[in-house]
Amino acid sequence: MNQPSDKQHLILTGDRPTGPLHLGHFVGSLRNRVMYQDKYQQFIMIADAQALTDNMDNPAKIHDNVMEVALDYLAVGIDPSKSTILIQSQIPELTELTFYYMNLVTIARLERNPTIKQEIILRNFERDIPAGFFTYPVSQAADITAFKASLVPVGEDQIPMIEQTNEIVRRFNRLAKKDILVECEALVPEIGRLPGIDGKAKMSKSLGNAINLGSSEAEIKAAVKNVYTDPLHLRVDDPGHLEGNVAFIYLDAFDTDKEAVAAMKEHYVRGGLGDSKVKARLETVLQEMLRPIRERRQEYEKDRGHVLQILKQGTEKAREVAAKTNAEVMAALGLKHF
Ligand code: TRP
């Protein structure tokens, strides 16, 4: 991972608020954001407008999850005095920029975007693709460029969005004969993807294999019990396998005592270490890690008005930045009359 370290860099990152955040988000982005906020100027977007592009049948779900995601952010230690948390839909300039950028992108180019292609298959849209969904890469380019972000932490699957954004930036700047917009770079985390408790490649709410950040002690206990290990490891004495063994993948991701984990792996492979011992350690590690997050979440939940205030202030601050960029873009396009 490249890490230029100075406050010159503005980071834009965000999530679609489609459900509460889970350990997969924690590994893939949240714990990095807690780090980034001390190194960079960080804007974190709750992308509710983007979430609507494939949830128009259930806007209430998106509305409600804006608060859930905000609670998760605050619970993991994203500090509103260091990071700016904003709600995408409340910044109309982002929609305006999207509308202008649409003319810098062709339908054919959007059709070639590998992420969009994948997502269309995943959602079984076939030919019935909402136009808003199809064009969300353009809206994402608006998000990134509105804040003149130079670094965008995203999972591997979002890299085509960054490429598409930079094409728009170059095309626009050439048109404007001035470097108004800023090219950006993806920041891809080392451990990008956490498997689900069932061993499937990706932890996700829709697959029902997630451990949410706000899970209760009992939920964590039950989830650990169901964690996929090694189907060939029938008796304690049998040699165990580590490939695809979710218990060990999670220990690698969350246990800070790397030596103890290495010793356990060695013992497991040799034979003589039962799954129940491995899971007992995993449970301890997860309970200790998630307890303070859950407690902080519960504190914030008691005062949702305060959380809304944080979102409002962050959004207002972000809007000023986006409005400035939008004015520059409009002027360059001859859309300034008074
Ligand atoms: N597409 C991102 C996701 O699905 C969310 C997002 C919207 C985003 N706008 C962004 C991420 C701008 C980074 C930068 O999670």
Residues whose N, C-alpha, C, O or C-beta is under 5 A from the ligand:
A	BS01	LIG	L12 T13 G14 D15 R16 A47 Q50 Q140 D143 P153
